[in-house]
Amino acid sequence: MQKNYLSAVLFAVLASASLTLSAAEAGKTAPLKTESVQMAEVAKVNLNSADAATLQRELSGIGEVKAKAIVAYRDTNGDFASVDELLEVKGIGESILEKNRDKLSIN
């Protein structure tokens, strides 16, 4: 009986150790997933193709009215030649442009 008890305890200890190691290894891969999510957030918004909803969602300080104004400007004047041309849109100033400069592209 004592032999069965020792076998059961030894099995429990080994099973616990195995589960602990598996959990630790799974925890090591979690930061990689976080890093890939952060990299996805760096994707740029194309001023020449983004719709108003995308502009509103992705850019800081751009609400529905300003997003529609950007699209209307593009429809009237053609594609943006540079990110700085965004300053020509009514309601877009230097501070909004600088907050979003790294998020914007024209390609």
C-alpha positions as CSV (number, residue, x, y, z in Angstrom):
1,M,0.0,0.0,0.0
2,Q,2.8,2.3,0.8
3,K,4.4,1.6,-2.5
4,N,1.2,2.6,-4.3
5,Y,1.0,5.8,-2.2
6,L,4.6,6.8,-3.2
7,S,3.9,6.0,-6.8
8,A,0.9,8.3,-6.7
9,V,2.7,11.1,-5.1
10,L,5.7,10.8,-7.5
11,F,3.2,10.9,-10.4
12,A,1.5,14.0,-9.1
13,V,4.8,15.8,-8.6
14,L,6.1,14.9,-12.1
15,A,2.7,15.9,-13.7
16,S,2.8,19.2,-11.8
17,A,6.3,19.9,-12.9
18,S,5.4,19.1,-16.5
19,L,2.4,21.5,-16.5
20,T,4.5,24.2,-14.9
21,L,7.1,24.0,-17.6
22,S,4.5,24.0,-20.3
23,A,2.8,27.1,-18.9
24,A,6.2,28.8,-18.6
25,E,7.0,28.1,-22.2
26,A,3.6,29.3,-23.3
27,G,4.2,32.6,-21.4
28,K,7.4,33.1,-23.3
29,T,5.6,33.3,-26.6
30,A,3.0,35.8,-25.4
31,P,5.2,38.9,-25.9
32,L,5.7,38.0,-29.5
33,K,2.0,38.2,-30.1
34,T,1.9,41.6,-28.4
35,E,4.8,42.8,-30.5
36,S,3.0,41.8,-33.7
37,V,-0.1,43.6,-32.7
38,Q,1.9,46.7,-32.0
39,M,3.5,46.5,-35.4
40,A,0.1,46.3,-37.0
41,E,-0.8,49.6,-35.4
42,V,2.0,51.3,-37.2
43,A,0.4,50.8,-40.6
44,K,0.1,54.1,-42.4
45,V,-3.1,55.7,-43.6
46,N,-3.1,56.6,-47.3
47,L,-4.6,60.1,-47.7
48,N,-5.3,59.3,-51.4
49,S,-7.3,56.2,-50.9
50,A,-8.7,56.1,-47.3
51,D,-12.4,56.7,-46.8
52,A,-13.8,59.0,-44.2
53,A,-14.5,56.2,-41.7
54,T,-10.9,55.1,-41.9
55,L,-9.5,58.6,-41.5
56,Q,-11.8,59.2,-38.5
57,R,-10.9,55.9,-36.8
58,E,-7.1,55.9,-37.4
59,L,-6.2,59.6,-37.0
60,S,-6.0,61.6,-33.8
61,G,-8.1,64.7,-33.6
62,I,-10.1,63.8,-36.8
63,G,-13.8,63.4,-36.3
64,E,-16.5,62.8,-38.7
65,V,-16.6,66.4,-40.0
66,K,-12.9,66.7,-40.6
67,A,-12.7,63.2,-42.2
68,K,-15.4,64.2,-44.7
69,A,-13.6,67.5,-45.4
70,I,-10.4,65.6,-46.2
71,V,-12.3,63.3,-48.6
72,A,-14.2,66.3,-50.2
73,Y,-10.9,68.2,-50.6
74,R,-9.4,65.1,-52.4
75,D,-12.4,64.7,-54.6
76,T,-12.3,68.4,-55.6
77,N,-8.5,68.9,-55.9
78,G,-7.3,65.4,-56.8
79,D,-4.8,63.3,-55.0
80,F,-2.6,64.8,-52.3
81,A,0.9,65.5,-53.6
82,S,2.3,65.6,-50.0
83,V,1.2,65.0,-46.5
84,D,1.8,68.7,-45.8
85,E,-1.0,69.5,-48.3
86,L,-3.4,68.3,-45.6
87,L,-3.0,71.8,-44.1
88,E,-5.1,73.1,-47.0
89,V,-8.2,71.3,-45.7
90,K,-10.4,73.5,-43.6
91,G,-10.1,72.6,-39.9
92,I,-6.7,70.9,-40.2
93,G,-4.0,72.8,-38.5
94,E,-0.3,72.3,-37.7
95,S,-1.0,70.5,-34.4
96,I,-3.3,67.9,-36.0
97,L,-0.9,67.3,-38.8
98,E,2.0,66.9,-36.4
99,K,0.1,64.4,-34.2
100,N,-0.6,62.3,-37.3
101,R,2.4,62.8,-39.6
102,D,3.9,59.4,-38.8
103,K,0.6,57.7,-39.5
104,L,0.1,59.3,-43.0
105,S,1.2,58.4,-46.5
106,I,0.3,59.5,-50.0
107,N,1.2,56.2,-51.8
